[in-house]
Amino acid sequence: MIQKHRNLVPHIHPTAWVHPSAVVIGEVELGPYVTVWPGAILRGDCGAIRVGAHTNIQDGALVHTTFDVSQTVLGERITVGHGAVLHGCIVESDCLVGMHSTLLDNCRIGHHSIVGAGAVVGVGKEFEPLSLIMGNPAQRIRACNEKNLKQIDYGWNAYKGYREPFVNGEVEDLPDDWHYWPDEP
Ligand SMILES: CC(C)(COP(=O)(O)OP(=O)(O)OC[C@H]1O[C@@H](n2cnc3c(N)ncnc32)[C@H](O)[C@@H]1OP(=O)(O)O)[C@@H](O)C(=O)NCCC(=O)NCCS
């Protein structure tokens, strides 16, 4: 669902893709090849949400801001894992934000960093580029190594592929009363 909020219409690049069950409202900008997966919510009613090219926002992730306090700005080639909460934060390009992590107002994640699954990044916390960040409260454990940089690259490239069947008409709605149970061989 894509909604206008008062005079604010989402800006969605022609190559960006939003699953029909995702919700995009108001002051939201989705750049080229951005993907927004089932059940994700980007609510731009209290401040801007900007998402750079090739970033994927996975199922059930929630993106919002605090009015007059923060904006959410995501760079390019970022993976936002399932169920992550990004609230008024800045994530620079080439990062992986793990599943169910929470990023609070005005924190900043430097480029080529990983926020581990389940981490909680406090209000206003800043992490330098190439940080591996984990825990609650989130800490920089060490610099990202080669394996971590590959994990970052793998994330956004994989989602580039997962987008294909959806934009090529290979995914279709079935009726709500759909039943099918193949016979045992
Ligand atoms: C952080 C992460 C990238 C692992 O990095 P890694 O360099 O491969 O680290 P390892 O798996 O070798 O783990 C190193 C240590 O950190 C711990 N650890 C790993 N992930 C952790 C996390 N999210 N939170 C807390 N501790 C974690 C491991 O248990 C291990 O501890 P030990 O040394 O005491 O055994 C990975 O665990 C993670 O959280 N990935 C996010 C994946 C995701 O959400 N993707 C998006 C959806 S597709």
The ligand as a Gaussian input file, in Angstrom:
#p B3LYP/6-31G(d) Opt

LIG

0 1
 C       27.399000     -10.548000      13.274000
 C       27.415000     -11.631000      12.230000
 C       27.569000     -11.009000      10.836000
 C       28.510000     -12.658000      12.477000
 O       29.749000     -12.162000      12.166000
 P       31.010000     -13.150000      12.094000
 O       32.208000     -12.326000      11.846000
 O       30.711000     -14.223000      11.100000
 O       31.076000     -13.716000      13.558000
 P       30.937000     -15.199000      14.088000
 O       29.713000     -15.881000      13.553000
 O       32.257000     -15.860000      13.863000
 O       30.700000     -14.945000      15.636000
 C       31.686000     -14.321000      16.441000
 C       31.148000     -14.263000      17.858000
 O       30.077000     -13.309000      17.921000
 C       28.871000     -13.922000      18.408000
 N       27.765000     -13.357000      17.639000
 C       27.489000     -13.552000      16.331000
 N       26.426000     -12.819000      15.968000
 C       25.999000     -12.169000      17.074000
 C       24.959000     -11.268000      17.315000
 N       24.143000     -10.905000      16.336000
 N       24.819000     -10.766000      18.557000
 C       25.653000     -11.146000      19.557000
 N       26.691000     -12.005000      19.390000
 C       26.853000     -12.517000      18.148000
 C       29.077000     -15.406000      18.127000
 O       28.285000     -16.210000      18.989000
 C       30.563000     -15.566000      18.384000
 O       30.775000     -15.592000      19.751000
 P       31.967000     -16.514000      20.380000
 O       33.233000     -15.990000      19.759000
 O       31.848000     -16.288000      21.842000
 O       31.652000     -17.925000      19.943000
 C       26.134000     -12.464000      12.264000
 O       26.077000     -13.293000      13.411000
 C       24.870000     -11.644000      12.202000
 O       24.315000     -11.178000      13.188000
 N       24.417000     -11.491000      10.943000
 C       23.196000     -10.804000      10.618000
 C       22.506000     -11.587000       9.515000
 C       21.221000     -10.929000       9.161000
 O       20.445000     -10.542000      10.004000
 N       20.997000     -10.789000       7.841000
 C       19.825000     -10.128000       7.311000
 C       18.735000     -11.089000       6.966000
 S       19.109000     -12.061000       5.524000

